């Protein structure tokens, strides 16, 4: 096994680190103003496009960066060190957009890749969170297309996006189907913008859809394909959460280590105290182990060495382990900072609030455990195996 970064991977890591350093300058404004100005968004967009890291998950022939899953994870580790979720300004279009027809790609995906448009994914509902199959939003056939009716919650980037990917139960068969919907279509209303415990560069609004008319060609990926397309997105996004939370934990540890070395109490740096050393060591273990496993699973996805269900379960392990480990790391780091760790002007405080959601979104920790246990019960311990070479 060779765990060294290739020259290409090292270059990507360096580029992502430089972009992260550029975006770090916006952290304080994002925190103090609960977001950024249009001018700042434009400046960030230009910096992201110049870096070549826009749409890393889309093929080069469509204008994307065309990175492998492992390469994407390496990039996301660096970006995950940003507070205010500024990593989300380095846009990865929804994987569902890979299923666009050529006409849809020209209208929706390619402008997103160029930084001219922005998508958002509308899946969650008041009664359909961890159980997306409890779907109440409907799509009813009309003479010239479909009429959407329902409600969606937690539509991340819904305030900034100009079109939506909406999951609805289509037709009499209630076939779970994705629809491409321009946000200015009559009948769409942004009804509430909740304030969450984290500060996020974008919002997570709630929307209602009242007789929203869309044409037949608004269907994305075919009738009844909504769940399968969404599940494939979850596998990759859970790996990216594993990478991002590992990066966030690494930044927190770096800050806590520097603070422990410089902060003096009782005549000595607090880094001399064994209880503090124990916390630092435990943080290092959590980060190292989860980085290695997230990289392993990302590599397995790229190699195609396991079937879809096994990879789905392994991505669940990575997401569960890394997000919960990051929670432990940041809790220790806040403790090391003491009272200053509770001050919003310090990155460790912001990371403390922001990392909590990673145990909830894109599948709660409990859902990840169910996925992993289901794989073990049905198919044995193959989910734990490392693939063999040919």
Secondary structure per residue as TSV (DSSP state, phi and psi in degrees):
chain	resnum	aa	ss	phi	psi
A	1	X	-	360.0	137.4
A	2	X	-	-120.3	109.6
A	3	X	-	-96.5	4.4
A	4	X	S	-71.8	145.8
A	5	X	-	-70.7	137.8
A	6	X	-	-70.5	163.4
A	7	X	H	-54.5	-39.7
A	8	X	H	-64.2	-44.8
A	9	X	H	-64.5	-38.9
A	10	X	H	-64.1	-39.2
A	11	X	H	-64.5	-41.7
A	12	X	H	-63.1	-42.3
A	13	X	H	-61.5	-42.4
A	14	X	H	-65.0	-43.1
A	15	X	H	-62.9	-43.5
A	16	X	H	-65.0	-36.8
A	17	X	H	-66.8	-40.6
A	18	X	H	-65.1	-41.1
A	19	X	H	-65.5	-39.7
A	20	X	H	-59.4	-43.3
A	21	X	H	-62.0	-37.9
A	22	X	H	-64.1	-45.2
A	23	X	H	-73.5	-22.9
A	24	X	H	-57.9	-29.1
A	25	X	T	-62.4	-18.1
A	26	X	T	-96.4	-1.9
A	27	X	H	-61.6	-46.6
A	28	X	H	-65.2	-44.3
A	29	X	H	-61.5	-40.5
A	30	X	H	-62.6	-42.0
A	31	X	H	-68.5	-46.4
A	32	X	H	-73.0	-28.4
A	33	X	H	-110.8	9.0
A	34	X	T	52.4	47.9
A	35	X	S	133.7	-171.8
A	36	X	-	-125.8	161.1
A	37	X	-	-76.1	163.6
A	38	X	H	-60.2	-35.6
A	39	X	H	-63.5	-42.6
A	40	X	H	-66.2	-41.7
A	41	X	H	-59.0	-40.9
A	42	X	H	-66.0	-40.9
A	43	X	H	-65.1	-40.4
A	44	X	H	-65.9	-43.3
A	45	X	H	-56.7	-44.5
A	46	X	H	-63.5	-39.6
A	47	X	H	-66.9	-39.9
A	48	X	H	-65.4	-45.8
A	49	X	H	-62.7	-39.2
A	50	X	H	-66.5	-29.2
A	51	X	H	-73.9	-21.8
A	52	X	T	82.5	10.6
A	53	X	-	-104.0	11.7
A	54	X	T	-74.7	136.7
A	55	X	T	55.1	52.2
A	56	X	T	-65.7	-19.8
A	57	X	T	-95.0	8.6
A	58	X	S	-114.0	147.6
A	59	X	-	-62.6	152.0
A	60	X	G	-61.7	-35.2
A	61	X	G	-66.4	-16.3
A	62	X	G	-99.4	-0.8
A	63	X	T	105.2	-3.7
A	64	X	S	-79.8	179.2
A	65	X	-	-82.8	-19.2
A	66	X	-	64.1	38.8
A	67	X	-	-81.5	151.3
A	68	X	-	-70.4	169.9
A	69	X	H	-64.0	-41.3
A	70	X	H	-63.8	-42.7
A	71	X	H	-61.9	-39.7
A	72	X	H	-62.6	-41.0
A	73	X	H	-63.0	-39.5
A	74	X	H	-62.5	-42.0
A	75	X	H	-65.7	-44.9
A	76	X	H	-65.1	-31.4
A	77	X	H	-57.6	-44.8
A	78	X	H	-67.5	-47.1
A	79	X	H	-65.4	-29.3
A	80	X	T	-63.2	-13.1
A	81	X	T	-76.4	-9.2
A	82	X	-	-79.5	142.4
A	83	X	S	-93.6	171.8
A	84	X	T	70.8	12.8
A	85	X	T	52.3	33.9
A	86	X	G	-64.6	-14.4
A	87	X	G	-59.5	-24.4
A	88	X	G	-76.9	-9.0
A	89	X	G	-77.6	-16.9
A	90	X	S	-90.5	86.9
A	91	X	-	-75.2	130.7
A	92	X	-	-108.1	103.2
A	93	X	-	-53.1	148.7
A	94	X	-	-54.2	134.5
A	95	X	G	-58.8	-25.0
A	96	X	G	-58.2	-27.0
A	97	X	G	-69.4	-11.0
A	98	X	G	-64.6	-20.1
A	99	X	G	-91.1	9.0
A	100	X	-	-61.9	145.3
A	101	X	-	-70.6	166.0
A	102	X	H	-54.1	-41.1
A	103	X	H	-67.0	-42.7
A	104	X	H	-64.1	-39.5
A	105	X	I	-60.6	-42.9
A	106	X	I	-65.4	-36.1
A	107	X	I	-82.5	-35.6
A	108	X	I	-113.6	-59.6
A	109	X	I	-68.9	-49.5
A	110	X	H	-61.4	-39.4
A	111	X	H	-63.6	-31.7
A	112	X	H	-65.2	-44.2
A	113	X	H	-61.5	-34.4
A	114	X	T	-81.2	-2.7
A	115	X	T	81.1	16.6
A	116	X	S	-96.2	-22.8
A	117	X	-	-132.5	171.8
A	118	X	-	-146.4	134.4
A	119	X	E	-102.3	161.0
A	120	X	E	-142.6	155.5
A	121	X	E	-110.1	118.2
A	122	X	E	-108.6	94.7
A	123	X	-	-118.1	-51.7
A	124	X	-	-66.0	144.1
A	125	X	B	-132.0	169.7
A	126	X	T	-53.5	-36.1
A	127	X	T	-113.9	13.8
A	128	X	B	-137.4	79.5
A	129	X	S	-105.7	-90.7
A	130	X	S	-63.6	-24.1
A	131	X	-	-110.0	84.0
A	132	X	T	-66.7	-15.1
A	133	X	T	-77.0	-9.0
A	134	X	S	-84.3	57.1
A	135	X	-	-86.0	127.6
A	136	X	-	-107.4	-24.2
A	137	X	-	-66.7	131.5
A	138	X	E	-118.6	154.8
A	139	X	E	-124.6	116.4
A	140	X	E	-108.4	134.2
A	141	X	E	-64.2	141.3
A	142	X	E	-123.6	-179.6
A	143	X	T	-61.8	-31.3
A	144	X	T	-124.2	16.2
A	145	X	E	161.0	-122.3
A	146	X	E	-140.9	153.1
A	147	X	E	-120.4	122.8
A	148	X	E	-98.9	136.2
A	149	X	E	-140.6	132.3
A	150	X	E	157.3	-162.5
A	151	X	E	-143.8	139.5
A	152	X	E	-129.1	139.5
A	153	X	E	-116.5	162.3
A	154	X	E	53.3	46.8
A	155	X	E	-86.1	86.2
A	156	X	E	-59.6	132.9
A	157	X	T	72.7	10.8
A	158	X	T	-62.7	-23.7
A	159	X	T	-76.2	-26.5
A	160	X	T	-104.9	-28.5
A	161	X	-	-67.5	156.9
A	162	X	S	-114.8	-2.2
A	163	X	E	-147.7	160.9
A	164	X	E	-125.8	149.7
A	165	X	E	-107.1	109.2
A	166	X	E	-109.7	127.8
A	167	X	E	-91.5	126.4
A	168	X	E	-142.9	156.4
A	169	X	E	-85.4	112.0
A	170	X	E	-98.9	131.2
A	171	X	T	71.5	-175.8
A	172	X	T	-64.5	-28.2
A	173	X	T	-80.3	-5.4
A	174	X	T	53.2	45.6
A	175	X	E	-72.1	121.6
A	176	X	E	-64.9	117.8
A	177	X	E	-138.3	143.5
A	178	X	E	-95.6	141.6
A	179	X	E	-127.8	138.8
A	180	X	E	-88.8	121.0
A	181	X	E	-133.3	119.3
A	182	X	E	-64.7	135.5
A	183	X	T	-67.9	-21.3
A	184	X	T	-88.5	10.0
A	185	X	S	-64.5	133.7
A	186	X	T	-55.0	139.3
A	187	X	T	102.4	-11.5
A	188	X	E	-92.7	127.8
A	189	X	E	-132.7	129.6
A	190	X	E	-84.8	105.3
A	191	X	E	-90.3	-25.1
A	192	X	E	-159.0	141.2
A	193	X	-	-119.5	94.1
A	194	X	-	-64.3	151.0
A	195	X	-	-101.6	115.0
A	196	X	-	-96.6	171.0
A	197	X	S	-68.9	-25.5
A	198	X	S	-91.2	160.8
A	199	X	-	-98.0	126.2
A	200	X	-	-126.9	137.0
A	201	X	S	-61.6	-23.5
A	202	X	S	-121.1	168.3
A	203	X	-	-100.8	174.0
A	204	X	E	-127.3	70.2
A	205	X	E	-73.3	169.2
A	206	X	E	-107.3	142.1
A	207	X	E	-129.3	148.1
A	208	X	E	-115.2	148.7
A	209	X	E	-121.8	115.5
A	210	X	E	-121.5	104.3
A	211	X	E	49.4	50.0
A	212	X	E	-80.4	113.7
A	213	X	E	-90.8	127.2
A	214	X	E	-131.6	152.2
A	215	X	E	-76.0	170.2
A	216	X	G	-58.9	-36.2
A	217	X	G	-79.1	10.5
A	218	X	G	-80.2	-14.3
A	219	X	E	-65.4	130.8
A	220	X	E	-108.6	116.6
A	221	X	S	83.0	1.8
A	222	X	-	101.0	150.2
A	223	X	T	-61.3	136.6
A	224	X	T	79.1	3.5
A	225	X	-	-97.4	4.1
A	226	X	H	-59.9	-43.8
A	227	X	H	-69.0	-43.4
A	228	X	H	-62.8	-42.7
A	229	X	H	-64.6	-42.8
A	230	X	H	-66.1	-40.0
A	231	X	H	-62.4	-39.5
A	232	X	H	-63.9	-34.0
A	233	X	H	-67.4	-39.6
A	234	X	H	-60.3	-39.7
A	235	X	H	-58.2	-49.3
A	236	X	H	-70.6	-41.4
A	237	X	H	-67.1	-34.1
A	238	X	H	-66.8	-34.9
A	239	X	H	-65.4	-39.0
A	240	X	H	-67.2	-33.8
A	241	X	H	-65.5	-40.8
A	242	X	H	-57.1	-43.2
A	243	X	H	-68.7	-47.0
A	244	X	H	-63.2	-43.3
A	245	X	H	-67.9	-32.2
A	246	X	H	-65.1	-42.9
A	247	X	H	-63.3	-41.2
A	248	X	H	-62.9	-42.7
A	249	X	H	-63.2	-37.8
A	250	X	H	-64.3	-41.9
A	251	X	H	-62.7	-43.8
A	252	X	H	-59.4	-43.5
A	253	X	H	-65.0	-41.8
A	254	X	H	-59.4	-44.3
A	255	X	H	-66.0	-41.9
A	256	X	H	-67.7	-37.9
A	257	X	H	-63.0	-47.4
A	258	X	H	-62.2	-40.4
A	259	X	H	-64.0	-42.8
A	260	X	H	-65.0	-34.9
A	261	X	H	-71.4	-36.0
A	262	X	H	-90.1	-32.0
A	263	X	-	-75.9	124.6
A	264	X	E	-111.0	133.8
A	265	X	E	-142.0	143.0
A	266	X	T	55.2	32.9
A	267	X	T	84.5	4.0
A	268	X	E	-141.3	156.2
A	269	X	E	-61.4	141.3
A	270	X	G	-66.2	-15.2
A	271	X	G	-65.8	-15.0
A	272	X	G	-80.1	-13.0
A	273	X	S	-86.0	130.7
A	274	X	H	-63.6	-33.6
A	275	X	H	-64.9	-37.2
A	276	X	H	-69.8	-42.7
A	277	X	H	-58.8	-39.2
A	278	X	H	-61.5	-40.7
A	279	X	H	-65.8	-41.9
A	280	X	H	-62.5	-43.2
A	281	X	H	-64.5	-43.0
A	282	X	H	-62.5	-36.5
A	283	X	H	-63.5	-45.2
A	284	X	H	-60.6	-39.4
A	285	X	H	-64.1	-48.1
A	286	X	H	-57.6	-41.7
A	287	X	H	-70.6	-48.1
A	288	X	H	-62.1	-45.5
A	289	X	H	-64.7	-43.8
A	290	X	H	-75.5	-30.1
A	291	X	H	-63.4	-46.5
A	292	X	H	-60.5	-44.6
A	293	X	H	-71.2	-40.8
A	294	X	H	-61.5	-42.2
A	295	X	H	-62.6	-41.3
A	296	X	H	-59.9	-48.4
A	297	X	H	-68.5	-38.7
A	298	X	H	-60.0	-42.0
A	299	X	H	-62.8	-40.6
A	300	X	H	-62.3	-39.8
A	301	X	H	-60.3	-45.4
A	302	X	H	-64.4	-38.4
A	303	X	H	-76.8	-20.5
A	304	X	T	65.3	34.6
A	305	X	-	-87.6	-7.7
A	306	X	S	-132.9	159.2
A	307	X	-	-76.0	167.9
A	308	X	H	-59.6	-42.5
A	309	X	H	-67.5	-39.1
A	310	X	H	-65.2	-43.4
A	311	X	H	-64.9	-36.0
A	312	X	H	-59.8	-43.9
A	313	X	H	-69.4	-38.7
A	314	X	H	-66.6	-36.7
A	315	X	H	-64.9	-35.0
A	316	X	H	-64.7	-40.7
A	317	X	H	-60.5	-46.2
A	318	X	H	-62.0	-44.9
A	319	X	H	-65.2	-47.1
A	320	X	H	-60.9	-51.8
A	321	X	H	-65.5	-46.7
A	322	X	H	-70.2	-41.7
A	323	X	H	-66.8	-40.2
A	324	X	H	-72.3	-36.3
A	325	X	H	-63.6	-41.5
A	326	X	H	-62.2	-36.2
A	327	X	H	-62.4	-40.6
A	328	X	H	-66.2	-42.5
A	329	X	H	-61.7	-49.4
A	330	X	H	-68.4	-31.3
A	331	X	H	-63.3	-43.7
A	332	X	H	-63.7	-40.6
A	333	X	H	-67.9	-38.2
A	334	X	H	-60.2	-41.3
A	335	X	H	-63.0	-40.0
A	336	X	H	-64.0	-37.6
A	337	X	H	-73.6	-15.8
A	338	X	G	64.7	-138.9
A	339	X	G	-59.3	-34.8
A	340	X	G	-68.0	-24.5
A	341	X	G	-67.1	-12.0
A	342	X	G	-100.6	5.9
A	343	X	-	-96.8	125.0
A	344	X	T	-64.8	-15.9
A	345	X	T	-77.6	-7.8
A	346	X	S	-98.6	133.9
A	347	X	H	-57.2	-32.4
A	348	X	H	-63.7	-34.9
A	349	X	H	-66.3	-43.3
A	350	X	H	-65.2	-41.8
A	351	X	H	-63.1	-34.7
A	352	X	H	-58.8	-44.1
A	353	X	H	-73.4	-38.2
A	354	X	H	-76.7	-33.6
A	355	X	G	-73.2	-17.1
A	356	X	G	-63.0	-35.0
A	357	X	G	-70.2	-19.9
A	358	X	G	-68.4	-13.8
A	359	X	G	-89.6	3.2
A	360	X	T	-120.5	-54.4
A	361	X	T	-79.2	163.4
A	362	X	T	54.0	32.0
A	363	X	S	104.6	115.1
A	364	X	-	-63.0	165.9
A	365	X	H	-57.4	-36.0
A	366	X	H	-66.6	-39.8
A	367	X	H	-64.4	-38.9
A	368	X	H	-62.0	-40.5
A	369	X	H	-63.4	-38.9
A	370	X	H	-64.8	-41.0
A	371	X	H	-62.2	-46.9
A	372	X	H	-64.5	-47.1
A	373	X	H	-63.6	-38.8
A	374	X	H	-60.6	-40.6
A	375	X	H	-65.7	-41.8
A	376	X	H	-63.8	-45.4
A	377	X	H	-66.6	-42.7
A	378	X	H	-79.3	-34.6
A	379	X	H	-129.6	0.4
A	380	X	-	90.5	-165.3
A	381	X	G	-89.8	17.3
A	382	X	G	-58.9	-25.1
A	383	X	G	-63.8	-17.6
A	384	X	G	-93.0	-9.7
A	385	X	-	-80.3	150.0
A	386	X	-	-94.8	131.8
A	387	X	-	-61.0	149.2
A	388	X	-	-95.8	152.1
A	389	X	-	-79.2	169.2
A	390	X	-	-101.4	360.0
